[in-house]
Amino acid sequence: MCGVGTFGAVISDVDGLPVYYESFGEGRPIVFLPGWGNANGEGRDVHEPVFADRPGWRRIHLDPPGTGKTPSREWITDQDGMLDVIARAIDGVIGSSAFAVAGTSAGGLHARGLVRRDPERILGLMLRVPGVVVDRSQRQLPHDLPAQSPEYEAALLEKQKAYYDPAEQQADLEFLGAIQGDVTRYSLSGDLSVRLEAPTLIVTGRQDVMTGYADAWSLLDDYPRATYAVLDEADHDLPVRNHALYRALVADWLDRIEGQLEDPAA
């Protein structure tokens, strides 16, 4: 799970706020941002196996304010403030280096916010079950879904107990709820539509009733090198059972980034 080259638990200080992250491996940086209220553990355990035989990447799994081991602060009042802390924490870890970024759910919103700040600095972008439409009442969500198998339900329950329940116990729910409960505060200000020429991966779940799969299709105009996937037997917690397929998509994304770095004209 942790692999060779683990640097372990580290803190990046942002105006006295200790931002917790875990760092594994050495090489070009890739930053993983979790969903709203979730800590870095789920993303770490999902993605670290992809790097078991792939050297050359420094993986940084970050806990945003109010989640995991990173405390909240009253001066963070909206999504813009959250993104600013994340961006400054990343700068504290890697300086001005270019990096790849992978965001899950609301972490996808943060990832796109980082792209908007400096698209030339982004080596690649991955969005897993991304939040695209902030107002839940306006999202295009699937309906009339088939029942999942008992095996799937058992695997989902196991994942809930291993990651999401502990993350909820650690999170500052009052702090997070105050932002999430107001669409104007939960949205990033300004237009996030920025063209990114770097390799991109968008993975959605066919049975995702939280963010859906249809709204993410609208992002393709911004990302001319995007692979877009809708996985069956996958909801907002993907991957639950289809780990091999998901990891193959991530591996292909990394292949494309590495290929572009070797041949910038490609």
C-alpha positions in Angstrom: 0.0 0.0 0.0 2.7 2.5 0.9 5.5 1.1 -1.3 9.1 2.1 -1.6 10.1 5.7 -1.1 7.4 6.5 1.4 8.0 9.9 3.1 5.0 9.3 5.4 2.9 11.9 7.2 4.1 15.5 6.5 2.6 18.9 7.1 2.5 21.9 4.8 1.9 25.1 6.7 -0.6 27.7 5.3 -0.9 30.8 7.5 -0.6 28.6 10.6 -2.9 26.0 9.3 -1.2 22.6 9.2 -2.3 20.8 6.0 -1.7 17.1 6.3 -0.6 14.9 3.4 1.2 11.7 2.7 3.9 11.4 0.1 5.1 8.2 -1.7 7.8 7.7 -4.2 10.1 10.1 -6.0 9.9 11.9 -9.3 7.4 14.2 -11.1 4.6 15.2 -8.7 1.0 14.0 -8.8 -1.5 15.4 -6.4 -4.6 13.4 -5.3 -7.6 15.4 -3.9 -10.4 13.5 -2.1 -14.1 14.1 -2.2 -15.9 16.5 0.1 -15.4 15.4 3.7 -13.2 12.4 2.9 -9.6 11.9 3.9 -6.8 10.8 1.7 -6.8 7.1 2.7 -9.3 5.9 0.1 -7.6 7.6 -2.8 -4.3 6.4 -1.6 -5.3 2.7 -1.4 -7.2 2.9 -4.7 -4.3 4.5 -6.7 -1.1 3.3 -5.1 -1.2 -0.2 -6.7 -1.0 1.5 -10.1 2.4 2.7 -9.2 3.8 -0.6 -7.9 5.8 -1.1 -11.1 5.8 2.5 -12.3 8.7 4.5 -10.9 9.3 8.2 -11.5 6.2 9.6 -9.8 6.0 11.3 -6.4 2.4 10.7 -5.2 1.0 13.3 -2.8 -2.3 12.5 -1.1 -3.7 15.6 0.7 -6.3 16.2 3.4 -8.2 19.5 2.6 -9.2 21.7 5.5 -11.7 20.2 7.9 -11.0 16.6 6.7 -8.8 13.8 7.9 -5.9 15.2 10.0 -6.2 18.8 8.6 -8.2 21.1 10.9 -10.6 23.7 9.8 -10.2 27.5 10.2 -13.0 30.1 10.6 -11.3 32.3 7.9 -12.1 29.7 5.3 -15.7 30.5 4.5 -16.2 29.2 0.9 -14.9 27.0 -1.9 -12.5 29.8 -3.1 -10.9 29.8 0.3 -10.7 26.0 0.3 -9.0 26.1 -3.1 -6.6 28.8 -2.1 -5.4 26.7 0.9 -5.0 23.6 -1.3 -3.1 25.5 -3.9 -0.7 27.1 -1.4 -0.2 23.8 0.4 0.8 22.2 -3.0 3.2 25.1 -3.6 4.7 24.5 -0.1 5.3 20.8 -1.0 6.6 21.0 -4.6 7.5 24.7 -5.1 6.8 25.9 -8.6 7.2 22.5 -10.2 4.7 21.3 -12.8 2.4 18.5 -11.6 -0.4 16.2 -12.5 -3.6 16.4 -10.4 -6.4 13.9 -9.8 -9.6 14.9 -8.1 -12.5 12.8 -6.8 -16.0 14.3 -6.6 -15.6 17.8 -5.1 -11.9 17.2 -5.4 -12.5 17.3 -9.2 -13.9 20.9 -8.7 -10.7 21.8 -6.8 -8.6 20.1 -9.5 -10.3 22.1 -12.3 -9.8 25.2 -10.1 -6.0 24.5 -10.1 -6.1 24.1 -13.9 -7.8 27.5 -14.2 -5.1 29.1 -12.1 -2.2 27.9 -14.3 -3.0 25.4 -17.1 0.6 25.5 -18.4 1.8 24.0 -15.1 -0.5 21.0 -15.3 1.0 17.8 -16.6 -2.3 15.9 -16.7 -5.8 16.0 -15.2 -7.9 13.1 -13.8 -11.5 13.6 -12.7 -13.1 10.7 -10.9 -16.9 11.0 -10.5 -16.4 14.7 -10.7 -18.8 17.3 -9.3 -19.6 19.5 -12.3 -23.0 21.1 -11.5 -22.9 22.4 -7.9 -26.6 22.8 -7.5 -27.9 19.3 -6.9 -31.4 20.1 -8.1 -29.9 20.9 -11.5 -27.9 17.7 -12.0 -28.7 15.1 -14.6 -28.9 11.9 -12.6 -29.7 8.4 -13.7 -33.0 6.8 -12.7 -34.7 3.4 -12.8 -31.5 1.7 -11.9 -31.2 -2.1 -11.7 -30.6 -3.7 -8.3 -26.9 -4.3 -7.6 -25.7 -7.8 -6.8 -25.3 -9.0 -3.2 -21.5 -9.2 -3.9 -21.5 -5.6 -4.9 -23.5 -4.5 -1.9 -21.1 -6.4 0.4 -18.1 -4.8 -1.2 -19.7 -1.3 -0.9 -20.5 -1.9 2.7 -16.9 -3.0 3.4 -15.6 0.2 1.7 -18.0 2.3 3.7 -16.7 0.9 6.9 -13.1 1.1 5.9 -13.0 4.6 4.6 -16.1 6.7 4.6 -17.3 6.1 8.2 -13.8 6.9 9.7 -13.5 10.0 7.5 -16.9 11.2 8.7 -15.8 10.8 12.3 -12.6 12.8 11.7 -14.2 15.6 9.6 -15.4 18.9 10.9 -19.0 18.4 9.7 -20.2 21.8 11.0 -17.5 23.6 9.0 -18.0 21.6 5.9 -21.8 21.7 6.1 -21.8 25.5 6.3 -20.0 25.7 3.0 -21.8 22.8 1.3 -25.3 24.0 2.4 -25.0 27.2 0.4 -24.7 26.9 -3.3 -23.0 30.3 -3.6 -20.3 29.3 -1.1 -19.9 25.7 -2.4 -19.3 27.0 -5.9 -16.0 28.3 -7.1 -16.3 31.9 -8.4 -15.8 32.6 -12.0 -15.8 30.4 -15.1 -13.8 27.1 -14.8 -13.8 26.6 -18.6 -10.1 26.6 -19.4 -8.6 24.7 -22.4 -6.0 22.2 -21.2 -3.8 20.5 -23.8 -2.5 17.9 -21.3 -3.7 14.3 -21.2 -7.0 14.0 -19.3 -9.1 11.2 -17.9 -12.7 11.5 -16.8 -14.2 8.4 -15.1 -17.9 8.4 -14.2 -20.3 5.7 -12.8 -23.4 4.6 -14.7 -25.2 4.1 -11.4 -23.9 7.3 -9.8 -26.9 9.1 -8.3 -24.8 11.7 -6.5 -23.0 13.5 -9.4 -24.2 11.3 -12.3 -22.3 10.8 -15.5 -24.0 13.0 -18.1 -22.9 16.4 -16.8 -19.2 15.6 -17.1 -19.7 15.1 -20.9 -19.8 18.9 -21.2 -16.2 19.2 -20.0 -14.8 17.6 -23.2 -14.7 20.8 -25.1 -12.1 22.1 -22.6 -9.9 19.0 -22.7 -9.0 17.9 -26.3 -6.9 15.0 -25.0 -9.5 13.6 -22.7 -10.6 9.9 -22.4 -14.2 9.8 -21.1 -15.4 6.6 -19.5 -18.8 5.6 -18.0 -18.4 2.4 -16.0 -21.2 -0.1 -15.4 -21.7 -1.5 -12.0 -20.2 1.7 -10.6 -21.7 4.4 -8.4 -20.2 7.5 -6.7 -17.9 5.2 -4.7 -16.2 3.7 -7.7 -14.2 1.5 -7.9 -16.0 -0.9 -5.7 -15.5 -4.2 -7.6 -14.1 -3.2 -10.9 -10.7 -2.2 -9.6 -8.8 -3.8 -12.5 -10.7 -1.8 -15.1 -10.3 1.5 -13.2 -6.6 1.0 -12.7 -6.1 0.2 -16.4 -7.7 3.6 -17.3 -5.4 5.3 -14.8 -2.4 3.5 -16.1 -3.3 4.6 -19.7 -3.6 8.2 -18.5 -0.2 8.0 -16.9 1.2 6.4 -20.1 -0.1 9.3 -22.1 1.4 11.9 -19.7 4.8 10.1 -19.8 4.6 9.9 -23.6 3.9 13.7 -23.9 6.8 14.5 -21.6 9.2 12.4 -23.7 7.9 14.0 -26.9 6.3 17.4 -26.2 5.4 17.8 -29.9 3.2 14.6 -29.8 
